[in-house]
């Protein structure tokens, strides 16, 4: 696997950090989570990771972490600036011990600036980035795409990219570095095209929700079908639009790309309500009109294209997990299993720094390490 041999410490946090660690784990890195709890039901991105449950404020815990960091390549931490320093685990402390360490700091506002110490969530970071002002339908308030944009795209994914770039640079310099990954800046960077294209009148220039790509045009939108499901339409280019109108069975003289948008949308809405999603899908199945069904997230794995590409993994419990992307043809990623914070896994992690089974047992008995209730061999 692409990241085989890379060792990562991921300090537990909310969604962005766990996704960052999961990406690295899916592509072969050995990832160890540092959490307060041996079992954390809120972190559902633990696949392929092992867990050490300890309190980083505890001096003995800090010693363990420092010892581990001497042998690790990457550290991911999601806390406000100063938290790791107060616990003697900041980059100055750890890079002194291991100059090759990549120290990734993943926060909402970054390591400096007047908002650096403030709390926030995806919607707030997206707001400060300026991107939220562009998202939403006409005459409606700005609407965030749940927490995908800042938390995951601008946060977890870009931080993982930064780590990979730092690892690549380390092959030349031989030394690590600190990564300051801000979700505000990450969201803006992901939206670079959106920001830099605002002066193109063919795309923008009107109020939110009244432009070409933000549901302002009837040929780039979603439509309800007879059975209460939806179809997506992206018939931007003339050749696709022609196929779209042909598939709907509408007279070209009645609806064209220059037709009044309100009038055209009413005609298209009524037309889509005449058939079910399945019926429309069959009509457009071999029709290059950029029209596709809006698949329910629980059903997407069943689509023939996704099944052929094995884009999703169906677990025994019925849960669906997206497979790692992009596909590396020679060294593909793989979703790992969830490891319990049991004795064997803890021993395996700490044996790297010379700890024996007796040492681990003592650390557990002294309360330095916490262990899963179903712990196996102790």
N, C-alpha and C positions, 0 to 999 in steps of 0.2 A: 504493500500500500504506500501511497505517496509520502505520508508523514511517519512511516514506521521508524521507530527509534527516538522520536521526539517525545520528551516527557513534560507534561503540563500540570501545574497546580492551578485549580480554578476555585477561587473563593466564592462561596454561595451568594446568590443575590436573586433579583427578579429576572424576568425573561431575557434581556439582552446578553448577559454573561453566560447563562446556561446554553443559549443557542451558539454563542461563540465557541464554547468548549465542546459542544456536540459536533460542530462542523469539523473541528480538529480531530475529535475522536473517530468520527465516521470515516475520515481519510487516513486513519492508522496511528494517530498519536495516542500515547498512554496518558490518560487524563485522570487525575485524582482531585475530587471535590473536597474542599475544606468547609464543613458545615457545623452549625451548633447542634444539629440533631442527626442521629444516625438514620432516621427515616423522615424524609421531607415530602409529604404528599403533594405539596404545591409545585415542586420542581418535577415536571413531567418530561424534562429533556435530559434525563440521566443516562440514557442508553450508551453503553460502551465505557462508562465511567465507574471508578471505585470511589468510596467515600471514607474520609477520616472525620469523625465527629469530635470536635474539641472547641474550647473557648479560647479565642486568640488573645484574650486579655490575661490569660494564665501564663505565668513565666515559663513553666515547663512546656506548655504548648508552643510558645514562641521559640524555645530551643529546638523542639522537634521540627518546626517549620523551617527554621534557618538551616538545620542540618539537611533537610530534604532539598532545599533550594540550591545547595552546593552541587547537587547532581541533576538538577532539572534545567530544562531549556527555556521554559515559558512560565510566567505567572500572570494570571488574569484576576484583577480585583475591581469590584464595582462600587466601592465606598466613596463617601464625600472626601474631598482633599483633607489630609491630615489624620484620618483615622488610622491608616497603616503606620504612619510615622509615630503616632502616640503609642502604638503597640510594638515599637522597635522593629517593624517589618517593612519600612519604607524602602524605596529604591536605593537610597544612599547606603542603608544598612546591608541590603542583600546583594547589590552589585559589587560591594566591597568584598564580599565572600565569594561571589561568582560573577566575574566580569563578563561572562558570556550569556548571562541571563537576559531574556527579553521580558521586560516588565510592562504589561499592558494594563492601562488604567482606563476603564470604561465607565463614563459618567454622563449625566445629562448635559451639563453646562461646561464641562472641561475642568482643567486643573487650576485655572485662574480666571479673573474677570469678576465683576460685581455680583454675578449670580452663582458663582462656583459653589458656595456653601448652601444654596437654597434647595429645598425639596422640589420635585417635579415628576411628571409622568409624560408618556408619549405625546399626549395632546398638547401639553405645555411646551415641550421641545419643538414640536411641529409648528406651534404658534409663533415662538420666538424666531424660528428659522425663516418665517415669511411664507412657507409653503402652504400652511393651512388656509391662508387667505385665498388660495387658488382652487381649493377643493370644495365642491358642492354644486347643487343644481340651481337653476335660475330662480331668483326671488326667495331663496332659502338661505339659512345661515350656513357658515362654513362647516363641513362635515368631515371628520377624520376617517381614514380607512382603517377602522379599529386601531390597533397599536402596531400595525405592520411597518409604517414608514420610518419612524424614529427608533423605536425599540429594536426592531429586527433588521430592517434594511440598513438604516443609518447607524445602528448600534452594533448588534451581534455580527452581521455579515461583514461590515467594513472593518471592524476590529480584527476579525479572523484574517481578512485580507492584509491588514497592516502587520499582523504577526508573521504571516507567510513572507511578506516582503522583508521584514526585519531578519527573519531566519536566512533568507537568501543573501542579504547584505552581509550577514555574519560569516558566510562562507568566504568572503573576500577580506573582511577586516579582522575577523577572529574575535570581535567583541559584541556584546549585546547593547541594548538601548531601551529607553523608556518610550512607550507609546501613549500619547495623550489623545484618547478617542472620545470625542464629544458627540452626543446624539443630535444636538442642535446642528452642528456643522456637518455631521454625517447625513442628516435628512436633507440639508441644502445641497450637499455634494451629489447624493443620489438623484436629486432633482435638477442637476446642472442643465440638462437640455431644456427642462421646463422653464427655468429662469432665463437662460440665454436665448430662448426663442421668442420671448415676449414681444419683441419688436417686429416679428413677422406678421404682417396684417392678414395673410391668408389663414393663419392659425388662431391668432388672438386679437386683441384690440377692443373687445366688447366686455361687458361685465361678466362676473363669474356665472357659469352655467349657460352662457349664450354664445359659446365659441365652438369651433370645429370638433375638439376632442373632449369637451367636458359636458356632453349631452345637449349641446346647443344646436346640433343638427340631427334631423330625423334618421339619417343613414349611419349614425354612429351612436347607438343607444341600445337599450334592452326593451323587449316587448313581451307582454303576458300572452300566454296561449290559452286555448280552450279549457285545458285541465288545470289552470292556475300555476303552471310553470312558466319558464321564460326562455327566450331566444336572445342571443347577442348578435348585433349587427355592426359590422365595421366596413361597410362598402364605400370607402373613401374615393378610390380611383374610379374613373369612368367605366373601365371594362368590368370592374367588380359590381359597380352600381347597376349596370345593364343586366347582369346575371341576377342580381338581387330582385329587381323589379320583374324580371321574367319569371323567376321562381315563385314570387308572390302572385303572379297572374294579374298584374295591374298594367293598364294601358300606359305606355310611355308618354303619351300626350297629356295624361291626367297627372302624373307625378314625374318630375325630373329633379336633378340636383339643384336647380335654381328655383324650384317651386316654393311658394310661401311655406315656411317651415311648420307653422301651426296647422295649416290646412293639410299638408302632406303627412304630418305625424298622426293626425286623426284618421286619415285613410289607411295608413299602415297599421295603426293600432287595431282598427276594426278587422282588417284582413287577418292579422295574426290570431285573433280570437275565434276565427272560423275553424281552426284545426288544433290538435293536441301537439305538445312538444315533439312526441315521437313521429307524428305525421310530418311536421315541418322538417325534422331532422332527416327523414328519408328523402324529402324533396330536395334538400340542399346537400345531401350526402356526397354526391359527386359533382357538385355545382360550385365552381370557384367564385363564390359571391361574398366570401368572408362572413358567412352566417353559420353559427354553431349554437348548440343547446347550452344553456346555463346549467351545468350539472350540479346536483346536490352534492355537498362535500362527502357525504357518506356513500355516494354511488359512483364517484369519479373513477375509482379503481376498476369498475366494471366496464368502462368504455373500451371498445376494441383497440383503439390506438394506445391507450394507457396500459392495457393488458399486454399488448404486443411488445411494448418497450419496457415492461415490468417497472413502471414508474412508481408503484406503490407496493408495500408489503402488507399482507393481511395476517394479523397475529391470531393465535389460537383463541384469544378472548374476544375476537371480533373487531378489535381496534385496527385502524388503518394508519400506517406510518409511511410518509413519503420517503422514497429511496434517495440517497445522497446525489446531489447535482452540483456541478456538471459531471457527466460520465467521463472518467478517464479510461480510455480504452485498454491501456496496458496495466494500469494500477488503479482500478475502480475503488470507490468508497463502499463501505458496508455498515449498516446499522447494527450496533452491538447490543448486547443484553444489558439489563439493569443489574448491577452487582449490589448485594446487601453489605452493610458495614458490619460484617461478621468477623470472627476471630481470624479465620484463614486469610481473608482479604486484607485485614489490617496488618497481619504478620508479613504478608507478601509485600505490602507497601513499605513497611518500616525495616524490612531486612536489607533494603538498599543502603540504610545508614547504620547497619551492623546490629540492629536490635534482634534479640532472640525471642523465642516463644515465652520464656520466663519474663523477659523485660516487658513484653506486650501485656502479659497477664498482670504484672504489677502496675503498669500504667492504667489499665482498666480498673483494677481494684482501688487505685488511688484517686479515681475520678478524673484523671487527666484526659482519658479517651472514653467516649461513650460507644456502646455497641448495640446493634439491632437486638430486639427482644428474642427473635428466633435466630440465635447466634451460632448454633452448631457447636464446634469444638472449642471449649474453653477449659 
